[in-house]
Amino acid sequence: MEAIKQMVRIPEDHEIKIKIPYYIPENEVVEVLLIVKKKPAAFKQKVEELKEAVRDKVFLDDLRDVSEDFKALDLEGWA
């Protein structure tokens, strides 16, 4: 599996053309996923979203998992 990321702005006509690398053969089946990242309108909104994150179970689970992943590294010395 390979992931190819392209960042684009939505044009006025709301149509996006996807550029496929030439090394991917014709008739290959691919999955196209559109992820829309909404930007907070203001600094105050960003702060409110961060306040909500501390109550977000998925965020806290991810944070704990990352902390566990690095726990062993933190115990090792840097050579």
SEMI-576964 format. One record per residue (C-alpha): x, y, z; residue in three letters. Coordinates in steps of 0.05 Angstrom, whole numbers, plus 5000, padded with zeros to 4 digits. Layout:
# residues N
XYZAla ...
***
This chain:
# residues 79
500050005000Met 502450704984Glu 499651375005Ala 500451984962Ile 498352644993Lys 496353264954Gln 494053904987Met 489354324945Val 484654914955Arg 477454824935Ile 476355214871Pro 470155614855Glu 467255044813Asp 468554544870His 472054054824Glu 478953764838Ile 483353414787Lys 487652864818Ile 494752774791Lys 496752034790Ile 504151864785Pro 506051534719Tyr 508950914754Tyr 502050704777Ile 499250244722Pro 492850384684Glu 486550044711Asn 489649994780Glu 484350034834Val 485650624882Val 481850914940Glu 480851664941Val 479651985009Leu 477752715018Leu 479653005086Ile 477153715099Val 481154085152Lys 477154665176Lys 481355235203Lys 478955555268Pro 476656255253Ala 480156585311Ala 485156485366Phe 479656455418Lys 476355875380Gln 483055505379Lys 483655585454Val 476555315464Glu 478254705420Glu 484454565462Leu 480254605525Lys 475454095496Glu 481253625478Ala 482653485552Val 475753165556Arg 476252795490Asp 476952045505Lys 480051875437Val 485152435444Phe 487052225514Leu 487651495493Asp 492251695436Asp 496352125482Leu 497151555532Arg 499051075476Asp 504451545450Val 507051645520Ser 507450895530Glu 511050805464Asp 516551295485Phe 517051065558Lys 522550555541Ala 526351075500Leu 526051575557Asp 529451065602Leu 535250955554Glu 541351405553Gly 543251795491Trp 549951575463Ala 
***
